[in-house]
Amino acid sequence: MSSFWEKLSDRERRLAIATAAALVVSFAFLFSYRAVTRILDLNGAIDRLESRLLACYERDARTVSVDRAYKDIATQHSSSWTEAEIHNRLRDEIYRLQLENPEVAPEKTRKLVEIPSLRQGLLKDSGAGYREYQLTIKIPSTDIYSLLIFLCRLQQSQQALRIDGLEVARPPESPLVMANIVVTRTVVDRAPEEGAEEAAPEQAPTEQAASSIFSWGGVRVEDWQGDKCALSLASESAQGGSSLKAEAKEADASCHMVHELEAEATYELTLDATATAPALLQVARDADGSAFEGVQELPGDGKTYRYRIDFTVDGDTGSKVQVRVPVVRIKEQGGVVNVDNVGLNRRAE
């Protein structure tokens, strides 16, 4: 090797040294570049894993609120509900959303929009694991701002409501509008999971907080008993719903339903009624026909109103008492009263 080096001229030696130096620098640069690139890739991977870990911690922190929200939604679906139960739950939700403050009891706040009555709607079974219940909400007069708030509340309801139709009209001489809203509620055919009902006590003390005893929505006229009046079902809904029609054959006619209720318990009766003659709405003892407190007058002006009566059944604690609820008394011969959306709830202790 030394003899070969000695045979080289000075110029060739400098060229060989420069070539060797270039090769050393090239290899050093190549290995350094690969090492730096690897370090940068590892730093990027660490940053991605840290971001993913933080996201997992955030999701885990939201687990409690997500589970609670899921249980709230799950309680709004059941395959065991009848058409009347679906209607009553939807009706109570709509009447809750029409209040200025839906989170308080109805008697403690005013109404955002006025809904005179809700007729029975139409239930459709898709056969694909869910049912759809559709009804029409008629608002005779309100301002456009209140209507928009009410529409937003419908869309955000936990009952999975969908607005399928909206008609808004305004008379030329008034700033108020009238609206027809077609609302569809989707009910998944499933039972709430275990523990889903635990979310109910956390809700505000509204009408929905009470346990439902029975409901009637224009299905069977045989559920009613009449005294001096003719009973029939009257179709009054565009979707084919019906209501009870009671026509007095004589003065002071009446009709009622009879239910067995627990003594010393407080109940809440709600219904929609339209009277063409003066009438009374009350709850009475079946034994002697005497009325409980809270008798209300039906004006007989042909308009539909929603009524509510709170009453406590007297008797020995734990015993069962036969109660006429509701009772409608028509004062004049030929008077007609239509009754619909009857619900009886037991108030929470």
VEXDREN-2710 file (C-alpha; in Angstrom, 1 decimal):
% VEXDREN-2710
k/r/px/py/pz
1/MET/0.0/0.0/0.0
2/SER/2.9/2.3/0.8
3/SER/4.6/1.6/-2.5
4/PHE/1.3/2.4/-4.3
5/TRP/1.0/5.6/-2.3
6/GLU/4.6/6.6/-3.1
7/LYS/4.1/6.1/-6.8
8/LEU/1.3/8.7/-6.8
9/SER/2.0/12.2/-7.7
10/ASP/1.2/15.1/-5.3
11/ARG/-1.8/16.0/-7.4
12/GLU/-3.1/12.4/-7.3
13/ARG/-2.6/12.2/-3.6
14/ARG/-4.6/15.4/-3.0
15/LEU/-7.4/14.0/-5.2
16/ALA/-7.5/10.7/-3.3
17/ILE/-7.6/12.5/0.1
18/ALA/-10.4/14.7/-1.2
19/THR/-12.4/11.7/-2.5
20/ALA/-12.0/9.8/0.8
21/ALA/-13.1/12.9/2.7
22/ALA/-16.1/13.3/0.5
23/LEU/-17.1/9.7/1.1
24/VAL/-16.7/10.1/4.9
25/VAL/-18.8/13.2/4.9
26/SER/-21.5/11.6/2.7
27/PHE/-21.8/8.6/4.9
28/ALA/-21.9/10.8/8.0
29/PHE/-24.6/13.0/6.5
30/LEU/-26.6/9.9/5.4
31/PHE/-26.6/8.3/8.8
32/SER/-27.2/11.6/10.6
33/TYR/-30.2/12.4/8.3
34/ARG/-31.7/9.0/9.0
35/ALA/-31.2/9.4/12.7
36/VAL/-32.8/12.8/12.8
37/THR/-35.7/11.6/10.6
38/ARG/-36.3/8.7/12.9
39/ILE/-36.3/11.0/16.0
40/LEU/-38.8/13.3/14.4
41/ASP/-41.1/10.4/13.5
42/LEU/-40.9/9.2/17.1
43/ASN/-41.7/12.6/18.4
44/GLY/-44.7/12.8/16.1
45/ALA/-45.9/9.4/17.2
46/ILE/-45.6/10.5/20.8
47/ASP/-47.6/13.7/20.2
48/ARG/-50.3/11.6/18.5
49/LEU/-50.5/9.1/21.3
50/GLU/-50.6/11.9/23.9
51/SER/-53.5/13.6/22.0
52/ARG/-55.3/10.3/21.8
53/LEU/-54.8/9.6/25.5
54/LEU/-56.1/13.1/26.4
55/ALA/-59.2/12.5/24.2
56/CYS/-59.8/9.1/25.9
57/TYR/-59.5/10.8/29.3
58/GLU/-62.1/13.5/28.2
59/ARG/-64.5/10.8/26.9
60/ASP/-64.1/8.8/30.1
61/ALA/-64.9/12.0/32.1
62/ARG/-68.1/12.4/30.1
63/THR/-69.2/8.8/30.6
64/VAL/-71.5/9.7/33.6
65/SER/-73.3/12.5/31.8
66/VAL/-73.6/10.5/28.6
67/ASP/-75.0/7.4/30.4
68/ARG/-77.5/9.7/32.2
69/ALA/-78.5/11.3/28.9
70/TYR/-78.9/7.8/27.3
71/LYS/-81.1/6.6/30.1
72/ASP/-83.3/9.7/29.8
73/ILE/-83.8/8.9/26.1
74/ALA/-84.2/5.1/26.8
75/THR/-87.2/5.8/29.1
76/GLN/-89.0/7.4/26.1
77/HIS/-89.1/4.1/24.2
78/SER/-90.9/0.8/24.9
79/SER/-92.4/-2.0/22.8
80/SER/-95.1/-2.5/25.5
81/TRP/-96.8/0.9/25.1
82/THR/-100.2/1.0/23.6
83/GLU/-101.4/3.7/21.1
84/ALA/-103.2/5.5/24.0
85/GLU/-100.1/5.5/26.1
86/ILE/-97.9/6.9/23.3
87/HIS/-100.5/9.6/22.7
88/ASN/-100.8/10.6/26.3
89/ARG/-97.0/10.8/26.7
90/LEU/-96.7/12.9/23.6
91/ARG/-99.6/15.1/24.7
92/ASP/-98.0/15.7/28.1
93/GLU/-94.7/16.6/26.4
94/ILE/-96.3/19.1/24.0
95/TYR/-98.3/20.7/26.9
96/ARG/-95.0/20.9/28.8
97/LEU/-93.1/22.5/26.0
98/GLN/-95.9/25.1/25.4
99/LEU/-95.1/26.7/28.8
100/GLU/-92.7/29.7/29.1
101/ASN/-90.6/27.6/31.6
102/PRO/-91.1/23.9/30.9
103/GLU/-89.0/22.9/33.9
104/VAL/-91.6/24.0/36.5
105/ALA/-95.1/23.0/37.4
106/PRO/-97.8/24.4/35.0
107/GLU/-99.5/26.4/37.7
108/LYS/-96.3/28.3/38.3
109/THR/-95.7/29.7/34.9
110/ARG/-97.5/31.2/31.9
111/LYS/-98.0/29.6/28.4
112/LEU/-95.6/30.5/25.6
113/VAL/-98.2/29.4/23.0
114/GLU/-101.9/28.5/23.4
115/ILE/-102.9/25.0/22.2
116/PRO/-106.7/24.6/22.8
117/SER/-106.7/20.8/22.3
118/LEU/-104.8/17.9/20.9
119/ARG/-106.9/15.3/19.0
120/GLN/-105.8/11.7/18.7
121/GLY/-103.3/11.1/16.0
122/LEU/-102.4/8.1/13.7
123/LEU/-100.0/5.3/14.7
124/LYS/-97.9/3.6/12.0
125/ASP/-96.0/0.4/12.6
126/SER/-93.0/0.3/10.2
127/GLY/-92.4/-3.4/10.9
128/ALA/-88.7/-2.5/11.2
129/GLY/-88.4/-2.3/14.9
130/TYR/-90.0/1.1/15.5
131/ARG/-93.4/2.9/15.3
132/GLU/-94.3/6.4/14.3
133/TYR/-97.2/8.4/15.9
134/GLN/-98.3/11.5/14.1
135/LEU/-100.6/14.2/15.2
136/THR/-101.4/17.9/14.3
137/ILE/-100.9/20.8/16.6
138/LYS/-103.1/23.8/16.0
139/ILE/-102.1/27.1/17.4
140/PRO/-104.9/29.7/16.8
141/SER/-102.9/32.9/17.6
142/THR/-99.4/33.7/18.7
143/ASP/-96.4/35.9/17.8
144/ILE/-93.8/34.6/15.4
145/TYR/-91.0/34.7/18.0
146/SER/-92.9/32.5/20.4
147/LEU/-93.7/30.1/17.5
148/LEU/-90.1/29.8/16.6
149/ILE/-89.1/29.0/20.2
150/PHE/-91.8/26.3/20.4
151/LEU/-90.6/24.8/17.1
152/CYS/-87.0/24.6/18.4
153/ARG/-88.3/22.9/21.6
154/LEU/-90.1/20.3/19.6
155/GLN/-86.9/19.5/17.6
156/GLN/-84.9/19.2/20.8
157/SER/-87.3/17.1/22.8
158/GLN/-86.1/13.8/24.2
159/GLN/-89.1/12.1/22.8
160/ALA/-87.4/12.0/19.3
161/LEU/-90.0/14.4/17.7
162/ARG/-89.8/15.3/14.0
163/ILE/-91.7/18.2/12.4
164/ASP/-93.1/16.8/9.1
165/GLY/-95.4/19.8/8.2
166/LEU/-95.7/23.4/9.0
167/GLU/-98.4/25.9/7.9
168/VAL/-98.2/29.5/9.1
169/ALA/-100.7/32.2/8.2
170/ARG/-101.2/35.8/9.3
171/PRO/-104.4/37.9/8.9
172/PRO/-103.7/41.2/7.2
173/GLU/-105.0/43.2/10.1
174/SER/-103.0/41.5/12.9
175/PRO/-99.3/41.0/13.7
176/LEU/-100.1/37.6/15.2
177/VAL/-99.9/34.3/13.2
178/MET/-101.8/31.0/13.3
179/ALA/-100.0/27.7/12.7
180/ASN/-100.7/24.0/12.0
181/ILE/-97.7/21.8/12.9
182/VAL/-97.6/18.1/11.9
183/VAL/-95.4/16.3/14.5
184/THR/-94.2/12.7/14.3
185/ARG/-92.8/10.8/17.3
186/THR/-90.6/7.8/16.7
187/VAL/-90.9/5.0/19.3
188/VAL/-88.3/2.3/19.2
189/ASP/-89.7/-1.2/20.0
190/ARG/-87.5/-1.9/23.0
191/ALA/-87.8/-2.0/26.8
192/PRO/-85.7/0.5/28.8
193/GLU/-82.5/-1.0/30.1
194/GLU/-82.2/-1.8/33.8
195/GLY/-81.7/1.3/35.8
196/ALA/-83.0/3.6/33.0
197/GLU/-86.0/4.6/35.2
198/GLU/-83.6/6.0/37.8
199/ALA/-83.3/9.2/35.8
200/ALA/-87.0/10.0/36.2
201/PRO/-86.8/11.4/39.8
202/GLU/-84.1/14.0/38.7
203/GLN/-86.6/15.6/36.3
204/ALA/-88.4/18.8/37.2
205/PRO/-91.8/18.3/39.0
206/THR/-94.0/18.4/35.9
207/GLU/-97.1/16.4/35.0
208/GLN/-94.8/13.7/33.7
209/ALA/-93.4/13.1/37.2
210/ALA/-96.6/11.4/38.3
211/SER/-97.3/7.7/37.7
212/SER/-100.0/7.0/35.1
213/ILE/-103.0/5.1/36.4
214/PHE/-105.1/5.0/33.2
215/SER/-105.6/6.9/30.0
216/TRP/-108.5/7.1/27.5
217/GLY/-108.2/8.6/24.0
218/GLY/-111.5/7.9/22.2
219/VAL/-111.0/4.1/21.8
220/ARG/-114.0/2.4/23.6
221/VAL/-117.3/3.9/24.4
222/GLU/-118.0/0.8/26.6
223/ASP/-115.6/2.3/29.2
224/TRP/-118.3/4.9/30.1
225/GLN/-121.6/4.7/31.9
226/GLY/-124.5/7.1/31.2
227/ASP/-127.5/8.3/33.1
228/LYS/-130.2/9.9/31.0
229/CYS/-127.8/10.6/28.1
230/ALA/-126.7/8.9/24.9
231/LEU/-123.1/7.9/24.5
232/SER/-121.2/7.4/21.3
233/LEU/-117.8/8.0/19.6
234/ALA/-117.5/11.1/17.5
235/SER/-114.8/11.3/14.8
236/GLU/-113.3/14.8/14.9
237/SER/-109.7/14.3/13.8
238/ALA/-108.2/14.6/10.3
239/GLN/-106.1/11.5/11.2
240/GLY/-109.2/9.5/12.1
241/GLY/-109.2/10.1/15.9
242/SER/-112.4/10.2/17.9
243/SER/-113.8/11.5/21.2
244/LEU/-116.7/10.6/23.5
245/LYS/-120.0/12.4/22.6
246/ALA/-122.4/12.6/25.5
247/GLU/-125.9/14.0/24.5
248/ALA/-128.4/14.7/27.3
249/LYS/-131.8/13.2/26.8
250/GLU/-133.1/15.0/29.9
251/ALA/-131.9/17.8/32.2
252/ASP/-129.2/16.9/34.7
253/ALA/-127.9/14.0/32.7
254/SER/-124.5/12.5/33.4
255/CYS/-121.8/10.1/32.3
256/HIS/-118.8/8.7/34.1
257/MET/-116.1/6.0/34.3
258/VAL/-115.5/3.9/37.4
259/HIS/-112.0/3.0/38.7
260/GLU/-110.7/1.4/41.8
261/LEU/-108.2/3.7/43.5
262/GLU/-106.1/3.5/46.6
263/ALA/-107.4/5.4/49.7
264/GLU/-105.3/8.3/51.1
265/ALA/-103.6/8.8/47.8
266/THR/-103.6/12.0/45.7
267/TYR/-104.5/11.9/42.1
268/GLU/-104.5/14.3/39.1
269/LEU/-107.3/14.1/36.4
270/THR/-106.7/15.8/33.1
271/LEU/-109.0/15.9/30.0
272/ASP/-110.1/18.0/27.0
273/ALA/-113.8/18.9/26.9
274/THR/-116.1/20.8/24.5
275/ALA/-119.6/21.6/25.7
276/THR/-122.5/23.2/23.8
277/ALA/-124.5/23.7/27.1
278/PRO/-123.5/24.4/30.7
279/ALA/-122.1/21.3/32.4
280/LEU/-120.0/20.3/35.4
281/LEU/-116.8/18.2/35.6
282/GLN/-116.2/16.5/38.8
283/VAL/-114.9/13.4/40.6
284/ALA/-117.3/11.5/42.8
285/ARG/-117.5/8.5/45.2
286/ASP/-119.2/5.5/43.5
287/ALA/-120.9/4.5/46.7
288/ASP/-123.2/7.5/47.1
289/GLY/-122.4/9.8/44.2
290/SER/-121.0/12.6/46.4
291/ALA/-118.4/14.7/44.7
292/PHE/-114.9/15.4/45.8
293/GLU/-113.6/19.0/46.0
294/GLY/-112.5/20.6/42.8
295/VAL/-115.7/20.7/40.8
296/GLN/-115.3/22.7/37.6
297/GLU/-117.8/24.4/35.3
298/LEU/-117.9/23.8/31.5
299/PRO/-119.0/27.1/29.9
300/GLY/-121.0/25.6/27.1
301/ASP/-119.6/27.9/24.4
302/GLY/-118.7/25.2/22.0
303/LYS/-114.9/25.8/22.5
304/THR/-112.4/23.1/23.6
305/TYR/-110.7/23.6/26.9
306/ARG/-108.2/21.5/28.9
307/TYR/-109.3/20.8/32.5
308/ARG/-107.4/19.5/35.5
309/ILE/-108.7/18.3/38.9
310/ASP/-106.5/17.3/41.9
311/PHE/-108.2/15.1/44.5
312/THR/-107.4/12.9/47.4
313/VAL/-109.4/9.6/47.9
314/ASP/-110.7/9.2/51.5
315/GLY/-110.8/5.9/53.3
316/ASP/-108.5/3.6/55.3
317/THR/-104.9/3.7/54.3
318/GLY/-104.1/0.9/51.8
319/SER/-107.7/0.1/51.1
320/LYS/-109.3/0.3/47.6
321/VAL/-112.2/2.6/46.9
322/GLN/-114.5/2.7/43.8
323/VAL/-114.4/6.2/42.4
324/ARG/-116.3/7.8/39.5
325/VAL/-113.6/9.6/37.5
326/PRO/-114.3/11.6/35.5
327/VAL/-118.0/12.6/35.9
328/VAL/-119.6/15.0/33.4
329/ARG/-123.0/16.4/34.4
330/ILE/-125.0/18.2/31.6
331/LYS/-127.6/20.7/33.0
332/GLU/-129.8/21.2/30.0
333/GLN/-131.7/18.7/27.8
334/GLY/-130.2/18.4/24.4
335/GLY/-126.8/19.6/25.6
336/VAL/-123.7/17.8/24.1
337/VAL/-120.3/17.4/25.7
338/ASN/-117.3/15.9/23.8
339/VAL/-114.6/14.4/26.0
340/ASP/-111.1/13.3/24.9
341/ASN/-107.5/12.7/26.1
342/VAL/-108.5/11.6/29.6
343/GLY/-105.6/10.8/31.9
344/LEU/-105.4/10.0/35.6
345/ASN/-102.0/10.1/37.3
346/ARG/-101.1/9.4/40.9
347/ARG/-99.1/12.3/42.3
348/ALA/-95.8/11.6/43.9
349/GLU/-95.7/11.6/47.7
END
